[in-house]
């Protein structure tokens, strides 16, 4: 058992490489979600944020491909040491990043390193493990991945509670730094070289020493026999050395394609999509954010435990083939169950039903990590001959990463459009691979890596007395030096190496098994002779028959990649709209477009502007024209001249200052004329956008959608709709109908009521048919922070006191996507506050408890910050100062507030 424990310890140490892969992959999800990271990186666009994942996966693919030509040349130990250096540099750069470019460089280097490690560690473990424990030893590489995923989930959740700042994202990234150094030290000190690779390089004596070190559990005759077979088989393969990929896929196509198919298969079960986007799935079931983070942590924990238990108790006992077939069949059933449960309960209030929907995700993780992840990384390495192991495993790992990119990038669009039906894509792929595995995946349990060749119809050398005697003298010396001692009773123990080995010649007795009945001359071919197409007849004809399913799968993958992405959103069909007729609202509009650009909105931006500004732009001195031109160049704003619509529904010209016509116009209704778009979102420019609202464009179809004016008195049991935000399906006929209504109002109204406001008009036309947008988070007023009764905003106005939501100003601000400046009789934010007005209008400080003498002024701070931020951006972006403050008593008298 000494050898087994030594190899087990080496395997745990080597699994640091796959742990780094699992941790670094998982931690990126929580890192880029932290507001502190977003703010520190200057609010990167969605394209740059997506690059965090994209450059990492590209690096992984490059690292895996590097293994194909450096893995054998450098050796397993040296190659992994090189990757340890690179991953340490990459994690240091990520942790210390001061800008987005530096962060992406660190991600690319880290991805390159873990891509090389995750492809090499399974090969290394398969080559140093004994046949009867290769499932356990090799399966530890998969456990490292799942342990890294689990750790990243819990670390990400814990750091979410850290004080706001760079610590929230630097600490999780920095945790990775020591592990690359630790693995490097282990590789340089006590971890053994692969004896098989040493034989391949002609270093027979070092290979014997390493073999005896890792196989201390063997008696001398067992060690002699196993090493002799290993030596003979590798030399036999070297005599028929294959260097080109065309020959690999001609002569070893079955073994190569099985290795690649195993990695592609795991990606197409949908595991990465479910893992990356499980938060979206939880949100679709109405689960709150804190519970979602906890569920993600539990997901990772179950993944690791399932992986570890099956690696210990099933992989060697039950076999790889049975586990793969059971895992694939189970995933098909579970994904169908998960799709049905989400369809049934995602829009339901049934908490038990939602629990059953979440159960589907956890059944998936148990099945995948328990049956597939514990097996596939090892299986892909052990089915390959020594000469091809690095080359083909590099391709297999790269295929795993490349397929992941495609299905993961399609994830958000797929879940937004076909929702739970995305599962059925994976059901179809998994069913296909289940068929392939049933017919073409052989069992490798308890076979040496050299014996695996027979399962694919390839030739395995046999050992004669002369071969064993030739090795015996050297081995007796090495065994004596290594103190390999065992009792004679152990040699006859049930399940020992000798009792299991039925395929070798030993002494004068020939063991059964016709595949070993080969004479000495059958494998004594000239050294360095390369196999060509003329020698193809010596290989099993079954390769011809077994190749067509892989060819068919390749064609299906090619068609899938080339098929148009029907689930992608064409954002050019949607637009944000506002209009400007004077200096104030032109600057407001410019700031609105700047916010949308900074927040990563994907939809178009349209400005309805004063037609006179086009002529003024010729001279280059008009500030509004300059802002308009700058918006078009910097933020890709589309400019649309728009004549003003007055309260009578008639076209009119904007006055010289544009101010007198702003409050008495209905020009925003011109958004109904933008028929080049499927939907437009008109927003009043006297607002601050805190988050983009692209999701509204994908809401269910309706002619118009607006939030309710929760701050008004109820009208017939409900609040009226507010026009500060309108989601419109453009239709000129609707505009014509509303203008006709305005004209009729003008004709019928008495002299003291000569104006029909757009809000009144829209409520009359759409009050009973409009889709209602939640005023939380789309219609928060600044005056809400001055109110003492928040039940209207919180939506609990008629609820009993114990059931009312608690007012939390910070939570309300974090939830809000748009804040509208409305603090009557205080002027709009582009007019300076009179000093007396601030004292009179600002929010009061509130007691922190009924019995407390401490007060909180948080509402006042937020309220002032909103105004100050607006003025600062007005100065920075428009180079405009706020208008002079009016005399407060006279102002109140003018507006009738006294």
C-alpha positions in Angstrom: 0.0 0.0 0.0 3.0 2.4 0.4 3.1 2.9 -3.3 -0.6 3.6 -3.5 -0.4 6.2 -0.8 2.6 7.9 -2.3 0.9 8.1 -5.7 -2.3 9.3 -4.1 -0.4 12.2 -2.4 1.3 13.1 -5.8 -2.1 13.1 -7.4 -3.6 15.5 -4.8 -0.6 17.8 -5.4 -1.0 17.6 -9.2 -4.7 18.4 -8.9 -3.7 22.0 -7.8 -3.4 22.6 -11.6 -7.0 21.6 -12.2 -8.1 23.4 -9.0 -6.7 26.6 -10.5 -8.7 26.0 -13.7 -12.0 25.5 -11.7 -11.3 28.5 -9.4 -10.2 31.0 -12.0 -13.1 30.1 -14.3 -15.7 30.5 -11.5 -14.3 33.6 -9.8 -14.6 35.7 -12.9 -18.4 35.5 -12.8 -18.6 37.2 -9.4 -15.7 39.6 -10.1 -17.2 41.3 -13.0 -20.6 41.5 -11.2 -19.2 43.6 -8.4 -20.1 47.3 -8.6 -16.7 48.2 -7.2 -14.9 46.4 -10.1 -17.2 48.1 -12.6 -16.5 51.5 -11.1 -12.8 50.9 -10.8 -12.5 49.8 -14.5 -14.4 52.9 -15.7 -17.7 51.3 -16.4 -16.6 49.1 -19.3 -19.0 48.4 -22.1 -20.7 45.0 -22.4 -18.2 44.2 -25.2 -15.2 44.7 -22.9 -16.9 42.9 -20.0 -17.6 40.0 -22.4 -13.9 40.1 -23.3 -13.1 39.1 -19.8 -14.5 35.6 -20.5 -13.6 35.6 -24.2 -9.8 36.2 -23.8 -9.7 33.7 -21.0 -11.3 30.9 -23.1 -9.1 31.9 -26.0 -6.1 31.6 -23.8 -7.3 28.2 -22.6 -7.5 26.9 -26.1 -4.1 28.2 -27.0 -2.6 26.6 -23.9 -4.2 23.3 -24.7 -2.9 23.5 -28.3 0.6 24.4 -27.0 0.6 21.0 -25.2 0.3 19.2 -28.6 3.9 20.2 -29.6 5.6 21.0 -26.3 4.0 18.4 -23.9 6.3 15.5 -25.1 9.3 17.7 -25.9 9.5 19.3 -22.4 8.1 16.4 -20.5 5.1 16.4 -18.1 7.0 18.0 -15.2 8.8 20.7 -17.1 5.7 21.6 -19.1 3.6 21.9 -15.9 6.3 24.0 -14.3 6.2 26.4 -17.2 2.5 26.7 -16.9 2.9 27.4 -13.1 5.1 30.3 -13.9 2.7 31.7 -16.4 -0.4 31.3 -14.2 1.3 33.0 -11.3 2.2 36.0 -13.5 -1.3 36.1 -14.9 -3.0 36.1 -11.5 -0.6 38.7 -10.2 -1.4 41.0 -13.2 -5.2 40.4 -12.7 -5.0 41.2 -8.9 -2.9 44.3 -9.4 -4.7 45.6 -12.5 -5.2 49.3 -12.6 -7.1 49.4 -15.9 -9.1 47.2 -18.2 -6.2 46.4 -20.6 -4.0 45.2 -17.7 -6.9 43.1 -16.4 -7.5 41.5 -19.8 -3.8 40.7 -20.2 -3.8 38.9 -16.9 -6.9 36.9 -17.9 -5.3 35.9 -21.2 -2.1 34.6 -19.5 -4.0 32.8 -16.7 -6.3 31.2 -19.3 -3.3 30.1 -21.4 -1.7 28.5 -18.3 -4.8 26.6 -17.0 -5.6 25.4 -20.5 -2.2 23.7 -20.6 -2.5 22.4 -17.0 -6.0 20.9 -17.4 -4.9 19.0 -20.5 -1.6 17.7 -18.9 -2.6 16.8 -15.4 -4.9 13.9 -16.5 -2.2 12.5 -18.8 0.4 12.7 -16.0 -1.9 11.0 -13.5 -2.9 8.3 -15.9 0.8 7.5 -16.6 1.9 7.2 -13.0 -1.0 5.3 -11.6 -1.5 1.5 -11.3 -4.1 -0.2 -13.4 -6.3 -1.2 -10.4 -6.3 2.4 -9.0 -6.1 4.5 -12.2 -9.7 5.5 -11.8 -9.1 6.9 -8.4 -5.7 8.6 -9.1 -6.7 9.9 -12.5 -10.1 11.0 -11.4 -8.6 13.3 -8.8 -8.0 15.7 -11.7 -11.7 16.1 -12.1 -12.1 16.5 -8.3 -9.7 19.4 -8.5 -11.9 21.2 -11.1 -15.1 20.7 -9.0 -13.3 21.8 -5.8 -12.1 24.9 -7.5 -15.6 25.7 -8.7 -17.0 25.2 -5.2 -14.3 27.4 -3.6 -14.9 30.2 -6.1 -18.6 30.2 -5.4 -18.2 30.5 -1.6 -15.2 33.0 -1.8 -17.2 35.2 -4.2 -20.2 35.2 -1.9 -18.1 36.0 1.2 -16.2 38.8 -0.5 -19.6 40.3 -1.5 -20.0 41.2 2.2 -16.6 43.0 2.3 -16.6 46.8 2.6 -17.3 48.4 -0.7 -14.0 48.8 -2.6 -11.3 47.0 -4.5 -11.0 44.4 -1.8 -14.2 42.8 -3.0 -12.6 41.7 -6.2 -8.8 41.8 -5.6 -8.9 39.4 -2.7 -10.6 36.5 -4.5 -8.1 36.9 -7.4 -5.2 37.2 -5.1 -6.1 33.9 -3.4 -4.8 32.1 -6.5 -1.3 33.5 -6.5 0.3 31.1 -3.9 -1.0 27.9 -5.5 1.0 28.2 -8.7 4.1 28.7 -6.6 3.3 25.7 -4.4 2.7 23.4 -7.3 6.0 24.5 -8.9 7.9 23.6 -5.8 6.2 20.2 -5.6 7.1 19.5 -9.2 10.7 20.5 -8.7 11.2 18.4 -5.5 9.3 15.2 -4.9 6.9 14.6 -7.8 8.1 11.8 -10.1 8.5 12.0 -13.8 6.4 9.8 -16.0 8.3 6.5 -16.5 6.5 6.0 -19.8 7.7 9.3 -21.2 11.2 8.6 -20.0 11.2 5.3 -21.9 9.9 7.1 -25.0 13.0 9.5 -24.7 15.3 6.5 -24.4 16.1 7.1 -20.6 15.5 3.5 -19.5 17.4 3.6 -16.2 15.7 6.8 -14.9 12.4 5.2 -16.0 13.0 2.1 -13.9 13.9 4.2 -10.9 10.7 6.3 -11.2 8.6 3.2 -11.8 9.9 1.6 -8.6 9.3 4.8 -6.7 5.6 5.0 -7.7 4.9 1.2 -7.7 6.2 0.3 -4.2 3.2 -2.0 -3.7 4.4 -4.5 -6.3 6.5 -7.6 -5.7 9.6 -7.9 -7.8 8.2 -10.3 -10.4 5.1 -8.2 -10.8 7.2 -5.0 -11.2 9.4 -6.9 -13.6 6.6 -8.0 -15.8 4.7 -4.7 -15.8 7.7 -2.6 -16.6 8.9 -5.1 -19.3 5.5 -4.9 -21.0 5.5 -1.1 -20.8 9.0 -1.0 -22.2 8.2 -3.4 -25.0 4.9 -1.8 -26.0 6.4 1.8 -26.1 9.3 0.6 -28.2 7.0 -1.2 -30.5 5.0 2.0 -31.0 8.1 4.1 -31.4 9.2 1.8 -34.3 6.0 2.8 -36.0 6.2 6.5 -35.0 3.5 8.7 -36.4 4.2 12.4 -36.7 1.5 13.9 -38.9 -2.2 14.4 -37.9 -3.3 12.9 -41.2 -1.7 9.6 -40.2 -3.1 9.9 -36.7 -6.7 10.2 -38.0 -6.0 7.5 -40.7 -4.4 4.8 -38.5 -5.7 5.7 -35.0 -8.9 7.5 -35.8 -11.1 5.5 -33.4 -8.9 6.2 -30.4 -8.3 9.8 -31.3 -12.0 10.5 -32.0 -13.1 8.9 -28.8 -10.7 11.1 -26.8 -12.0 14.3 -28.6 -15.6 13.1 -28.5 -15.4 12.6 -24.7 -14.4 16.3 -24.2 -16.9 17.7 -26.8 -19.6 15.5 -25.2 -19.2 17.1 -21.8 -19.6 20.6 -23.2 -22.7 19.7 -25.1 -24.5 18.4 -22.1 -24.9 22.1 -21.2 -23.0 21.9 -17.9 -21.2 25.3 -18.5 -24.4 27.0 -19.6 -26.2 25.8 -16.5 -23.2 26.7 -14.3 -22.7 30.2 -15.7 -26.3 31.1 -16.0 -27.9 29.3 -13.0 -28.4 32.8 -11.5 -30.6 33.7 -14.5 -32.6 30.4 -14.0 -33.0 31.2 -10.3 -34.2 34.8 -11.1 -36.7 33.4 -13.6 -38.2 31.5 -10.6 -38.5 34.7 -8.5 -35.7 33.9 -6.0 -34.1 36.8 -4.2 -30.4 37.8 -4.7 -29.0 36.6 -1.4 -30.6 33.2 -1.8 -29.3 33.0 -5.3 -25.7 33.5 -4.1 -26.2 30.8 -1.4 -27.8 28.4 -4.0 -24.7 28.9 -6.2 -22.5 28.0 -3.3 -24.5 24.9 -2.5 -24.4 24.0 -6.2 -20.6 24.0 -6.1 -20.5 22.0 -2.9 -22.8 19.3 -4.2 -20.6 19.2 -7.4 -17.5 18.5 -5.4 -19.0 16.0 -3.1 -20.6 14.0 -5.9 -17.3 14.1 -7.9 -15.2 13.0 -4.9 -17.5 10.1 -3.8 -17.9 8.5 -7.2 -14.1 8.9 -7.9 -13.4 7.0 -4.6 -16.1 4.3 -4.8 -17.3 3.8 -8.4 -14.7 4.7 -11.1 -12.4 1.7 -10.5 -15.1 -0.6 -9.1 -17.9 0.0 -11.6 -15.9 1.1 -14.7 -15.7 4.1 -17.0 -18.0 2.9 -19.7 -20.9 2.2 -17.3 -20.5 5.5 -15.6 -20.5 7.4 -18.9 -23.5 5.6 -20.2 -25.4 6.1 -16.9 -24.4 9.8 -16.7 -25.6 10.5 -20.3 -28.9 8.7 -19.8 -29.5 10.4 -16.5 -28.8 13.9 -17.9 -31.3 13.3 -20.7 -34.1 12.5 -18.2 -33.1 15.3 -15.8 -32.9 18.1 -18.4 -36.4 17.1 -19.7 -37.6 17.2 -16.1 -35.9 20.6 -15.5 -37.4 22.1 -18.7 -40.9 20.9 -17.8 -40.7 22.2 -14.2 -39.4 25.7 -15.2 -42.2 25.9 -17.9 -44.8 25.1 -15.2 -43.6 27.2 -12.3 -41.4 30.1 -13.5 -44.5 32.4 -13.6 -46.2 30.8 -10.6 -46.4 31.7 -6.9 -46.2 28.0 -6.0 -43.1 27.9 -3.7 -43.2 24.1 -3.6 -43.3 23.9 -7.4 -40.3 26.3 -7.6 -38.5 24.1 -5.2 -39.0 21.2 -7.6 -37.7 23.3 -10.5 -34.5 24.1 -8.5 -34.3 20.4 -7.7 -33.8 19.7 -11.4 -30.6 21.9 -11.4 -29.2 20.0 -8.4 -30.1 16.6 -9.9 -28.1 17.6 -12.9 -25.1 18.6 -11.0 -25.1 15.3 -9.0 -25.3 13.3 -12.2 -22.8 15.3 -14.3 -20.1 15.6 -11.6 -20.8 12.2 -10.2 -20.8 10.2 -13.4 -19.0 12.3 -16.1 -16.6 14.8 -14.6 -15.1 12.1 -12.4 -14.4 9.9 -15.5 -14.1 11.9 -18.8 -10.8 13.7 -18.3 -9.1 10.5 -17.3 -10.8 8.4 -20.0 -9.8 10.8 -22.8 -6.1 10.3 -21.8 -6.0 6.5 -21.2 -7.6 5.5 -24.5 -4.6 7.1 -26.4 -1.3 5.4 -27.2 1.8 6.9 -25.7 3.0 8.6 -28.9 -0.3 10.4 -29.4 -1.3 11.3 -25.8 -0.1 14.9 -25.7 -1.0 15.7 -29.3 -4.6 14.4 -29.2 -5.4 15.4 -25.6 -4.4 19.0 -26.5 -6.8 18.9 -29.4 -9.5 17.4 -27.2 -9.1 20.0 -24.5 -9.2 22.8 -27.2 -12.4 21.3 -28.6 -13.9 21.4 -25.1 -13.1 25.1 -24.8 -14.1 26.1 -28.3 -17.5 24.4 -28.1 -18.0 26.0 -24.7 -17.6 29.5 -26.2 -20.4 28.8 -28.7 -23.0 27.4 -26.4 -22.1 29.8 -23.5 -22.3 32.9 -25.7 -25.7 31.8 -27.0 -26.9 31.3 -23.4 -28.3 34.8 -22.5 -30.1 35.2 -25.9 -31.4 31.6 -25.8 -32.8 31.9 -22.2 -34.3 35.3 -23.2 -36.0 34.0 -26.3 -36.6 30.2 -26.1 -36.2 30.1 -22.3 -36.4 26.6 -20.9 -36.5 25.1 -24.4 -32.8 25.6 -24.6 -32.5 22.4 -22.5 -33.8 20.4 -25.4 -30.8 21.4 -27.5 -28.6 19.7 -24.9 -31.0 16.7 -24.7 -30.6 16.1 -28.4 -26.8 16.4 -28.3 -26.6 14.1 -25.2 -28.8 11.5 -26.8 -26.5 11.5 -29.9 -23.4 10.9 -27.7 -25.2 8.2 -25.7 -25.6 6.3 -28.9 -22.0 6.8 -29.8 -20.8 5.8 -26.4 -22.9 2.7 -26.4 -21.4 1.3 -29.6 -17.8 2.8 -29.6 -16.6 3.5 -26.0 -14.7 0.4 -24.7 -14.1 -0.4 -21.0 -10.6 0.5 -19.7 -11.0 -0.6 -16.0 -8.1 -2.5 -14.5 -6.2 -2.5 -17.8 -2.7 -1.1 -18.1 -2.4 1.7 -20.5 -0.6 -0.7 -22.9 -3.4 -3.2 -22.7 -6.0 -0.6 -23.6 -4.8 -0.9 -27.2 -6.4 -4.3 -27.5 -9.9 -2.9 -26.8 -9.6 -0.9 -30.0 -8.3 -3.8 -32.1 -4.7 -2.6 -32.0 -1.8 -4.9 -31.5 -0.3 -5.4 -28.1 3.1 -7.1 -27.8 3.6 -10.3 -25.8 6.5 -11.2 -23.5 8.5 -14.4 -23.7 11.0 -15.9 -21.3 13.9 -14.3 -23.1 12.4 -10.8 -22.6 11.8 -11.3 -18.9 15.3 -12.7 -18.3 16.8 -9.7 -20.1 15.1 -7.4 -17.7 15.5 -9.5 -14.5 19.1 -8.9 -13.7 18.7 -5.1 -13.8 15.5 -5.2 -11.9 16.8 -7.3 -9.1 19.4 -4.7 -8.4 16.9 -1.8 -8.6 14.4 -3.6 -6.4 17.0 -4.4 -3.8 18.1 -0.8 -3.7 14.5 0.4 -3.4 13.7 -2.2 -0.6 10.7 -3.5 -2.4 9.7 -6.3 -0.1 6.5 -8.2 0.2 5.6 -11.5 1.8 5.0 -14.6 -0.4 1.5 -14.7 1.0 0.6 -11.3 -0.5 1.6 -12.6 -4.0 -1.4 -15.0 -3.8 -3.9 -12.5 -2.4 -7.2 -12.3 -4.2 -7.3 -9.4 -6.6 -3.5 -9.1 -6.8 -1.7 -8.0 -9.9 -0.8 -11.7 -10.7 -4.2 -13.0 -10.2 -5.7 -10.4 -12.5 -3.1 -10.6 -15.2 -4.2 -13.2 -17.8 -2.7 -11.7 -20.9 1.1 -12.2 -20.5 3.4 -15.1 -20.8 5.3 -15.9 -17.6 7.9 -18.7 -17.3 7.0 -21.7 -19.5 3.2 -21.2 -19.1 1.2 -19.3 -21.8 -1.8 -17.4 -20.3 -5.1 -17.5 -22.2 -6.1 -14.9 -24.7 -5.6 -15.3 -28.4 -4.6 -11.7 -28.9 -1.3 -12.5 -27.1 -0.6 -15.5 -29.3 2.0 -13.7 -31.4 5.5 -15.0 -32.1 8.6 -13.0 -31.3 9.2 -12.3 -35.0 5.7 -10.7 -35.3 6.9 -7.5 -33.5 10.6 -7.4 -34.2 10.3 -4.8 -37.0 13.2 -2.5 -37.9 13.7 0.6 -35.7 12.5 4.0 -36.9 10.3 2.6 -39.6 7.3 4.9 -40.1 3.9 3.5 -40.9 2.5 4.6 -44.3 -0.8 3.9 -46.0 0.7 0.7 -47.4 0.9 -0.7 -43.9 -2.7 0.1 -43.2 -3.7 -3.5 -43.6 -2.1 -4.4 -40.3 -4.6 -2.3 -38.4 -8.0 -3.6 -37.5 -10.6 -3.1 -40.3 -13.1 -2.2 -37.7 -11.8 1.4 -37.9 -13.4 1.7 -41.3 -16.8 0.8 -40.0 -16.5 2.8 -36.9 -15.5 6.1 -38.5 -18.8 7.1 -40.1 -20.6 8.2 -36.9 -17.8 10.6 -36.1 -17.9 12.0 -39.6 -21.6 12.5 -39.3 -21.2 14.3 -35.9 -18.5 16.6 -37.5 -20.9 17.5 -40.2 -23.7 18.3 -37.7 -21.3 20.5 -35.6 -20.3 22.4 -38.8 -23.9 22.9 -39.8 -24.7 24.1 -36.3 -21.9 26.6 -36.3 -22.9 28.0 -39.7 -26.6 28.1 -39.0 -27.9 31.7 -38.5 -28.3 32.6 -34.9 -32.1 33.1 -34.8 -32.1 33.8 -31.1 -29.8 36.8 -31.3 -31.4 40.2 -30.6 -31.1 42.8 -33.5 -30.6 45.9 -31.3 -30.8 48.1 -34.4 -34.6 47.6 -34.3 -34.9 49.4 -30.9 -34.0 53.0 -29.8 -33.9 55.3 -26.9 -35.5 58.7 -27.8 -35.7 62.2 -26.3 -36.2 65.6 -27.8 -34.6 69.0 -27.3 -35.8 72.5 -28.1 -33.6 74.8 -26.0 -30.2 75.0 -24.2 -31.3 73.3 -21.0 -32.9 70.2 -22.5 -30.2 69.8 -25.2 -27.6 69.5 -22.5 -29.9 67.1 -20.6 -30.3 65.0 -23.7 -26.6 64.9 -24.3 -26.0 63.7 -20.7 -28.7 61.0 -21.1 -27.0 59.6 -24.2 -23.6 59.7 -22.4 -25.1 57.7 -19.6 -26.6 55.1 -22.0 -23.2 54.8 -23.7 -21.3 54.4 -20.4 -23.8 51.9 -19.0 -23.4 49.7 -22.1 -26.8 50.0 -23.7 -27.0 48.2 -27.0 -30.0 49.9 -28.6 -29.9 52.9 -30.9 -30.2 56.5 -29.7 -32.3 59.1 -31.4 -32.5 62.9 -30.7 -35.6 64.8 -31.9 -34.1 68.3 -32.2 -34.9 71.9 -33.1 -34.6 72.1 -37.0 -33.0 75.6 -36.7 -29.8 74.1 -35.1 -28.8 72.5 -38.4 -28.4 75.9 -40.0 -26.6 77.3 -37.0 -24.1 74.4 -37.1 -22.7 75.9 -40.3 -21.0 78.7 -38.4 -19.7 76.3 -35.7 -20.4 78.8 -32.8 -23.8 77.5 -31.7 -23.4 75.5 -28.5 -26.5 73.4 -29.0 -25.4 72.5 -32.6 -22.0 71.6 -31.3 -23.4 69.3 -28.6 -25.7 67.7 -31.2 -22.8 67.0 -33.5 -20.7 65.7 -30.7 -23.5 63.3 -29.6 -23.7 61.9 -33.1 -19.9 61.3 -33.3 -19.2 60.1 -29.8 -22.3 58.2 -28.9 -23.7 57.3 -32.3 -26.8 59.4 -31.8 -29.1 59.6 -34.8 -30.4 63.1 -35.4 -34.0 63.7 -36.4 -35.3 67.3 -37.0 -38.7 67.7 -35.4 -41.1 70.6 -35.6 -42.8 71.4 -32.4 -46.3 70.2 -31.8 -48.3 72.7 -29.7 -51.3 72.0 -27.4 -53.7 72.3 -30.3 -52.0 69.5 -32.2 -50.6 71.9 -34.7 -47.1 72.3 -36.0 -45.4 75.5 -34.9 -41.9 77.0 -34.8 -39.7 77.0 -31.7 -39.3 80.4 -30.2 -35.9 82.0 -30.1 -35.2 80.8 -26.6 -37.2 77.7 -26.8 -38.3 78.0 -23.2 -41.8 79.3 -23.5 -42.9 76.4 -25.7 -41.4 73.5 -23.7 -44.2 73.1 -21.1 -47.0 73.8 -23.6 -46.0 71.3 -26.3 -46.7 67.6 -26.9 -43.6 67.1 -29.2 -42.7 63.9 -27.4 -45.6 62.2 -29.3 -43.5 62.5 -32.4 -41.8 59.3 -31.2 -44.8 57.5 -32.8 -43.4 58.5 -36.2 -40.1 56.6 -35.9 -41.4 53.6 -37.9 -37.9 52.4 -38.8 -37.9 50.9 -35.3 -40.0 48.1 -33.9 -39.9 49.8 -30.5 -38.7 53.1 -29.0 -38.3 54.1 -25.4 -39.0 57.9 -24.9 -37.5 59.3 -21.7 -38.0 62.9 -20.5 -34.6 64.4 -20.4 -35.0 66.0 -17.0 -33.9 62.6 -15.5 -30.8 60.7 -14.5 -30.3 57.2 -15.9 -28.7 55.0 -13.3 -28.9 51.7 -15.3 -29.7 50.9 -18.9 -33.1 49.6 -19.6 -32.5 47.4 -22.7 -34.6 44.7 -21.2 -37.8 46.7 -21.8 -37.4 46.3 -25.5 -37.9 42.6 -25.1 -41.1 42.9 -23.0 -44.3 41.4 -24.3 -45.8 43.2 -27.3 -48.1 46.2 -26.6 -48.9 49.4 -28.4 -47.5 51.4 -25.5 -46.2 50.7 -22.0 -45.8 53.3 -19.2 -45.4 53.3 -15.4 -48.1 54.7 -13.2 -47.8 58.1 -11.5 -47.7 56.7 -8.0 -47.3 60.3 -6.5 -50.7 61.5 -7.7 -54.1 60.9 -6.2 -55.8 57.7 -7.3 -58.2 58.0 -10.2 -61.1 55.5 -10.1 -59.1 53.1 -7.9 -55.8 53.4 -9.8 -53.1 55.9 -10.5 -52.9 57.4 -14.0 -50.1 56.6 -16.4 -47.1 58.9 -16.5 -45.5 60.0 -19.7 -42.0 60.6 -18.3 -41.2 57.2 -19.8 -43.1 55.6 -22.8 -42.3 52.3 -24.5 -43.9 52.7 -27.9 -44.5 50.6 -31.0 -44.3 53.4 -33.6 -47.5 53.9 -35.5 -48.3 57.2 -37.4 -52.0 56.3 -37.3 -51.9 56.5 -33.5 -50.3 59.9 -33.7 -52.9 61.2 -36.1 -55.7 60.0 -33.8 -54.2 61.7 -30.8 -53.7 65.0 -32.8 -57.4 64.8 -33.8 -58.3 64.5 -30.2 -56.2 67.5 -29.2 -57.9 69.6 -31.9 -61.3 68.6 -30.6 -60.3 69.5 -27.1 -59.1 72.9 -28.3 -62.4 73.6 -30.0 -64.5 72.4 -27.0 -62.6 73.8 -24.0 -63.5 77.0 -22.2 -61.0 80.0 -22.3 -59.6 79.0 -18.9 -58.9 75.4 -20.0 -57.2 75.7 -23.3 -54.5 73.0 -23.0 -54.5 69.2 -23.1 -51.3 67.8 -21.7 -49.7 64.8 -23.2 -50.2 62.8 -20.0 -53.9 63.4 -20.1 -54.1 62.6 -23.7 -52.2 59.3 -23.3 -54.3 58.2 -20.3 -57.5 58.9 -22.2 -56.4 56.8 -25.2 -54.4 54.0 -23.5 -55.5 54.1 -19.9 -57.3 50.8 -20.1 -55.1 49.0 -22.6 -51.5 50.0 -22.0 -49.0 47.6 -20.5 -48.0 49.0 -17.1 -44.3 49.2 -16.3 -43.4 49.0 -12.6 -42.6 52.4 -11.1 -40.1 50.5 -9.1 -37.4 50.8 -10.7 -38.5 52.8 -13.7 -40.1 56.0 -12.3 -38.5 57.1 -9.0 -39.0 60.8 -8.2 -36.4 62.8 -6.3 -39.3 64.1 -4.1 -39.7 60.5 -2.7 -36.6 61.1 -0.6 -38.4 64.1 1.0 -41.6 62.2 1.7 -42.4 60.8 5.1 -44.9 58.2 3.9 -43.4 55.9 1.3 -46.3 53.4 1.1 -47.3 54.6 -2.4 -43.9 54.0 -3.8 -43.4 50.7 -2.0 -46.7 49.5 -3.2 -48.1 48.8 0.3 -50.5 51.7 0.6 -53.5 49.5 1.5 -51.5 46.8 3.3 -51.7 46.3 7.1 -48.8 47.8 9.0 -47.1 44.4 9.7 -47.0 43.6 6.0 -45.6 46.9 4.7 -42.2 46.9 3.2 -39.5 48.7 5.1 -38.2 51.9 3.6 -34.5 51.7 2.9 -33.2 54.7 0.9 -30.0 53.0 -0.2 -31.8 49.9 -1.4 -34.3 52.1 -3.3 -31.5 54.0 -5.0 -29.7 50.7 -5.9 -32.8 49.3 -7.3 -33.7 52.3 -9.4 -32.8 52.6 -13.1 -34.1 56.1 -13.6 -34.6 59.1 -11.3 -36.9 61.9 -12.4 -36.2 65.4 -11.0 -39.4 66.6 -9.5 -39.4 68.7 -6.3 -42.1 71.2 -6.8 -41.9 74.2 -6.1 -38.1 73.8 -6.3 -36.7 74.7 -9.8 -35.3 72.0 -12.0 -31.6 71.1 -11.4 -30.3 73.3 -14.2 -31.4 76.3 -12.1 -29.4 76.9 -9.0 -31.1 76.5 -5.6 -31.8 79.6 -3.7 -30.1 79.2 -0.3 -33.4 79.6 1.5 -35.0 76.9 -0.7 -32.5 74.3 0.4 -33.2 74.8 4.0 -37.0 74.6 3.4 -37.2 71.9 0.8 -34.4 69.4 1.7 -35.3 66.1 3.4 -35.5 66.0 7.1 -33.3 63.7 9.2 -35.2 60.8 10.7 -34.9 58.9 14.0 -33.1 55.6 13.7 -35.5 54.0 16.1 -38.6 55.0 18.1 -36.6 55.0 21.3 -33.4 56.3 19.8 -31.9 59.7 20.1 -29.8 59.2 16.9 -30.8 60.5 13.6 -30.1 59.4 10.0 -29.7 62.0 7.3 -29.2 59.4 4.5 -32.3 60.6 2.5 -30.9 64.2 2.6 -27.4 63.0 1.4 -28.9 61.0 -1.5 -31.2 63.8 -2.5 -28.3 66.3 -2.6 -26.0 63.9 -4.3 -28.5 63.4 -7.2 -28.7 67.2 -7.8 -25.0 67.7 -7.4 -24.1 64.9 -9.8 -26.5 66.3 -12.4 -24.9 69.8 -12.1 -21.4 68.4 -12.2 -22.0 66.4 -15.4 -23.7 69.4 -16.9 -20.5 71.3 -16.3 -18.2 68.5 -17.4 -20.0 67.4 -20.5 -21.8 70.6 -21.7 -19.5 73.2 -20.3 -22.6 74.9 -18.9 -23.2 76.4 -15.5 -26.5 76.4 -13.8 -28.8 79.4 -14.1 -28.7 82.1 -11.5 -30.8 81.3 -8.4 -34.0 83.3 -8.2 -35.2 85.1 -5.1 -36.9 82.4 -3.1 -39.9 84.3 -1.7 -40.7 85.9 -5.1 -40.2 82.5 -6.8 -42.8 80.8 -4.6 -45.2 83.6 -5.1 -44.7 83.4 -8.9 -45.4 79.7 -9.0 -48.3 79.9 -6.6 -46.7 77.8 -3.9 -47.7 80.2 -1.1 
